[in-house]
Amino acid sequence: MRNVLIRIEYDGTAFYGWQRQPGRRTVQGELERVLSVLCGGNITIDGTGRTDAGVHALGQCATFSGEFSIPADRIPRAANGLLAENRMKQGDIRILSAEDVPAGFHARKSAVGKTYIYRIYNAKNMPVFLRNYRYNVKKQLNTDAMIKAASFFTGTRDYSSFMTASDDFRGSTVKTVHAVNIREEGRDISIAVTGSGFLYNMVRIMAGTLVDIGTGRIPADRAVEIAAACDRSAAGHTAPAQGLYMAEVYFSTDDLVKGTEKY
Amino acid sequence: MRNVLIRIEYDGTAFYGWQRQPGRRTVQGELERVLSVLCGGNITIDGTGRTDAGVHALGQCATFSGEFSIPADRIPRAANGLLAENRMKQGDIRILSAEDVPAGFHARKSAVGKTYIYRIYNAKNMPVFLRNYRYNVKKQLNTDAMIKAASFFTGTRDYSSFMTASDDFRGSTVKTVHAVNIREEGRDISIAVTGSGFLYNMVRIMAGTLVDIGTGRIPADRAVEIAAACDRSAAGHTAPAQGLYMAEVYFSTDDLVKGTEKY
């Protein structure tokens, strides 16, 4: 019985999110369809995280197991060929790498953390070509205020101020965020959040709150209270899906630490 | 009776091209729908050029006339609001500017030339985020050979080697190309073609032929014959739609000359 880990990039625009759903085009569904062809059998995959409709990935991970003969290093090219729209145009999912891993290794359970990046385009007008890939914030952002506020959104604490409540949520709202790094490059502003665990919409609510602080809609000195409130209504708006990227998954604390500096 | 000129940017991915078609989403159809709301009447527009499905525009132009009261400079913002997908996401068409022009001024008939840009990403692998916006050429391109060949694709001559034949074509295959400029920036290669007139698929066939020369599939020294053959089968393949951008329309020869240097 083999166990294979794949790393995946995708443009989330045309998907109903990650999770397989009957009759809908999802990332998991597309990958399972293509991997089943290559492996000659019914393949089901476990992803590190479920992304919502419109959310992208630069390095989502997934594991799957079974009996099949295709060498792992031939999977990316073969799968990407099957995922292509036509001979002249690649698909909106790309397998970046595939490797055999020991039995028991699991894309979600073996992960020790991940980095999400939230991308903002801060200008009055944005080229249409970025509409699926950035949140266009028209008001000028005070990034100094955002950076200062972001320092209060780290550590091991209850993050329920940054969670969209859902009926089926079970588990702890205490998570560890290792770093929230804000970088500015011309009109592009990125917010990279590296943590060991994330609540539903956590990065999008953090990003929206930081935007509200950057525009002055929320006073910067309220960041401490917001984090401490453990109440969604204390935080800012939920930033839209198209700005969010699952950037990297870490399977060792060494890589996790490196990630906090890299992004 | 007012006559208004608009400049338009669009992402051609989700459109069945420029031209209005019943029951299909087209750029002209969307613009007419929105302008009719703003102008309080049935507006029809004349575009400078019809772009095919998947082809983009950085500066398409169109004119429309009628009796309406909205000031021209308020049209872009109002139209772009109506074109938006939702409050958090802009649309895939953006009106860049609008201005009143004299009666008789016509987006197509008054134009003296235009520039198209064809964009290539030259690398074995391309991020999925560029799939709708670049032609991914995997083999390394010899841009020196391409630049040399491109010099034979200019001037006033019969360009029928670079035309997809169509039954309803009437008119001359003699056109003037003022410049074919090839620029390289890392993995991005752009081919800018500035001319006074273009045949159907002319830029895409020129780009495909230059790619075939760049990969060595067509010997570089055949460029002269290809141009002189006046025969589509002498040229290379038709490069795919997603790499093509209508970049700028010129209404004066001064601007046309500037365009040949700008791109």
HADDOCK unambig.tbl for C-alpha pairs under 7 A between the chains (distance, minus, plus):
assign (segid A and resid 10 and name CA) (segid B and resid 128 and name CA) 6.19 0.50 0.50
assign (segid A and resid 11 and name CA) (segid B and resid 128 and name CA) 6.18 0.50 0.50
assign (segid A and resid 11 and name CA) (segid B and resid 129 and name CA) 5.95 0.50 0.50
assign (segid A and resid 88 and name CA) (segid B and resid 240 and name CA) 6.33 0.50 0.50
assign (segid A and resid 89 and name CA) (segid B and resid 131 and name CA) 6.53 0.50 0.50
assign (segid A and resid 90 and name CA) (segid B and resid 131 and name CA) 6.19 0.50 0.50
assign (segid A and resid 92 and name CA) (segid B and resid 128 and name CA) 5.41 0.50 0.50
assign (segid A and resid 93 and name CA) (segid B and resid 128 and name CA) 6.55 0.50 0.50
assign (segid A and resid 94 and name CA) (segid B and resid 128 and name CA) 6.66 0.50 0.50
assign (segid A and resid 128 and name CA) (segid B and resid 10 and name CA) 6.19 0.50 0.50
assign (segid A and resid 128 and name CA) (segid B and resid 11 and name CA) 6.17 0.50 0.50
assign (segid A and resid 128 and name CA) (segid B and resid 92 and name CA) 5.41 0.50 0.50
assign (segid A and resid 128 and name CA) (segid B and resid 93 and name CA) 6.55 0.50 0.50
assign (segid A and resid 128 and name CA) (segid B and resid 94 and name CA) 6.66 0.50 0.50
assign (segid A and resid 129 and name CA) (segid B and resid 11 and name CA) 5.94 0.50 0.50
assign (segid A and resid 131 and name CA) (segid B and resid 89 and name CA) 6.53 0.50 0.50
assign (segid A and resid 131 and name CA) (segid B and resid 90 and name CA) 6.19 0.50 0.50
assign (segid A and resid 240 and name CA) (segid B and resid 88 and name CA) 6.32 0.50 0.50
